[in-house]
Amino acid sequence: MSVGTSAAVSGTSTFAGASYNRYVGTGVYGGVTANYHIETFPVRVRYDGIAPTATEGILLLVGDILSLDYIEDIRNFKAIGVDGTSTIKVVYSERKK
C-alpha cells in the first residue's frame, strides 16, 4: 500500500483481498488480526473512522508495527504520509482466541 501526503487512504479498500476475506468473521470481533508494517517514511493513522492528517493521528515511524484485532478497527483504518510516500505492508492472520 502506498500512502501519500495529500489524502488519507483507507486500509480495507486497499488491502481487502484473499487473505483478509479468508479470516474476516461475521461477529463484532471478527476472526482476523491485521499487522501493519511501516516500511518507508512515517505515517499518521487512525482507526476510529476519522481521517488522519499530517499533524493529527497516531504517528508511526519506519519499522513500527501496528496490530489491530477488532474488525471495526481494521475496517476503519486510515493512513496518511507525513514526509513522503510511505509503504505499508499488512499481514492478516487468524485471530487467536
SETI-258103 format. One record per atom (N, C-alpha, C, O, CB): y, x, z. Coordinates in pm, whole numbers, plus 50000, padded with zeros to 5 digits. Glycine has a CB too. Layout:
N
YXZ;...
//
This chain:
97
498835008550000;500005000050000;501235008950000;501335017850084;500004990450121;502165006649908;503425013849907;504495005049968;504614993249934;503825018049763;505265010750060;506295003350131;507625010250108;507845021450155;505975002250282;508515003750034;509825009450006;510845005850112;510524999450212;510295004949872;512085009950089;513145007850186;513984995450158;514874992250236;514035019850190;513724988350049;514594977250013;514174963850069;515034955450096;514664976249865;512884961350088;512424948450139;511094950050211;510274958450174;512294938250024;510894941950313;509644942250388;508504937450299;508674928350218;509734933650515;507354943550315;506164940050238;505144933750333;504894938950441;505554952550165;504574922650291;503554915950370;502214922850353;501814925950241;503434901150331;501534925350463;500254932150458;499144924250395;498394929550313;499844936050592;499014911350430;497874903950380;497994901050232;496974900150163;497724891050456;499204899550180;499304897050037;498914909449958;498454908449845;500734892650000;499104921150018;498754933649953;497314937549978;496624942349888;499684944749999;496844935450101;495544940450142;494404930550128;493244934550122;495614945050281;494704917650124;493634907750126;492694909850007;493054906849893;494204893450124;491554914850034;490574917549930;489204915749986;489004908450084;490744931649873;488264922149926;486864920249964;486604923550110;485924915950179;485974928649877;487124934750161;486814938450299;487504929150397;486924925850501;487234952950326;488724924950368;489434915350455;488674902150458;488374896850565;490894913150406;488374896750340;487704883850333;486304884150390;485794873850436;487654879150189;485674895550389;484324896750444;484294894350593;483344888450645;483744910550413;485344898850663;485334898150809;486194887250869;486044883950987;485764911050863;487104881450792;488024871650848;487244859350894;486394854150822;489104867650745;487544854851013;486874843251071;487714830751054;488824831251002;486564845551219;487194819751099;487904807251087;488614803451216;489444794351214;486954796251047;488324809951325;488944806651454;490274813751472;490744820851384;488024810251567;490864811751588;492164817751620;492074832951618;493004839551571;492654812851757;490984838551668;490864852951677;490314859351551;490534871251527;489994856551793;489614851651471;489044857251350;487944867151384;487614869051501;490114863951266;487384873551283;486334883151305;486704896851254;485824904951227;485074878451241;488014899451240;488444911651174;489394919751262;490204914151336;489114908251042;489274932851252;490234942151310;490844949751194;490144953851101;489564951951416;492154951751198;492844959451093;493454971851157;494174970951256;493944950851022;493164983351099;493744996051142;494645001151031;494175004850923;492635006651179;495955001351058;496965005550961;497285020250985;497755023851094;498254996750970;497045028850887;497265043250897;498525046750818;498605043950699;496035051250843;499515052750884;500755056650819;500555070650761;500345080250836;501975056150918;500635071850629;500335084650563;501565092450519;501575104750529;499465082150445;502585085750470;503785092750425;505025084950466;505085072750446;503755094750271;505995091350521;507275085750564;507105075050672;506175067050667;508015079850444;508005074950769;507965065050876;508205050850822;508835048950718;509015068350983;507705041150896;507925027050864;508295019650993;508065024551103;506655020650798;508865008050975;509044998651086;508184986551052;508144982050938;510574994651106;507504981351153;506604969951132;506884959051233;507404961451342;505124974451140;506524947051194;506494935551285;505274927451248;504814927651133;507824926951277;504754920251345;503624911551318;503774898251390;502804891951431;502304918251359;505054894051403;505374881251465;505924871151365;506444860751404;506374883351577;505804874351235;506284865351132;507704868151087;508174861950991;506184851451180;508404877251153;509764880951118;509734894151043;509024903451083;510674881751243;510494895050937;510514907250856;511264918350930;512344916050984;511164904650719;510694930450933;511404941650993;512524946450900;512554943050782;510424953251024;513424954250956;514464960750876;514364975750902;513504980150979;515914955250911;515214983450840;515194997950861;515565001751004;515325013051045;516155004750764;516144992451082;516524995351220;515854986351323;515974988851443;518004994251234;515174975951280;514514966551371;513004966251345;512564966251230;515104952351355;512234965951451;510784965751442;510214977951510;510954986651555;510324965051295;508914978551518;508224989851582;508215001551485;507765000351371;506764985851623;508725012951530;508755024951447;507405031951454;506915035251562;509885034551493;506795034051338;505545041451327;505795053851243;506385053151135;504415032751265;505355065151293;505565077951225;504315081951148;503245076251168;505935088751326;504455091751062;503315096850986;502225101151084;502495108351180;503745108850893;501015096651059;499885099751146;499585088851248;498505088751306;500135112551217;500525079751270;500285068851364;499295058851307;499195057151185;501595061751400;498565052251396;497625041751359;497935029551444;498005030551567;496135046251378;498115018151380;498345005451449;497084997151431;496654994751318;499614998051395;496504992551542;495314984051537;495684969951577;496304967851682;494184989551629;495314960351495;495544946151524;494214938951525;493394940551435;496524939751421;494004930751629;492744923651646;492834908651625;491804902051609;492204926451781;494024903051625;494164888651614;494544884951471;495434890951411;495224883351713;493864874951418;494024871451278;495464867551244;495944870851136;493084859951242;496154860951334;497544857151306;498444869451302;499374869851222;498054847251411;498184879351386;498954891851379;498734898751246;499684903851185;498564901351495;497494899051200;497174905451072;497844897850958;498404903950867;495634906051051;497794884750962;498424876750856;499954878350857;500594877550752;498054861950873;500524880550975;501984881750988;502494895950974;503704898150981;502414876251120;501614905750954;502024919750945;502974921850827;502694917750715;500784928850930;504104928450856;505064932250752;505594946050784;505754949550901;506224921850741;505864953750681;506354967450700;507484970250602;507574964250495;505204977750680;508344979650642;509414984350554;509564999350575;509445004250687;510764976850583;509815006650468;510025021050478;511365024150543;512325016650527;509955027450340;511425035250616;512655039450683;513405049750600;514595048150574;512345044950822;512715060350559;513355071550490;512975072850343;513615080250269;513025084250559;511965065850301;511475067150164;510305057650145;510015049450232;511065081750132;509645058950034;508485050450006;507285055850082;506805066950057;508195049849854;506815047750174;505695051750260;504385046550203;504345036350134;505905046650402;503315053650234;501975049050200;501275045150329;501215052850425;501175060150124;500735033050330;499965028150444;498575025050392;498415017950293;500635015350511;497575030350459;496175027050428;495685017950541;496035019850657;495265040050414;494885008250505;494334999250606;492814999150595;492254999450486;494904984850591;492194998750710;490734997550718;490434984950797;490844983550912;490075010350784;489714975850734;489264963650802;487844965850850;487024972050783;489354951250707;487574960750967;486214961351018;485924948851098;486834941451136;485994973951104;484664946651123;484274935051201;484784936751343;484624947351404;482734933151199;485394926451395;485934926851530;484784927151630;483884918751627;486864914551557;484844937151717;483794938451819;484044928351930;485174926751978;483744952951876;483014921751970;483144911552075;482884917252210;482944910052310;482204900052049;
//
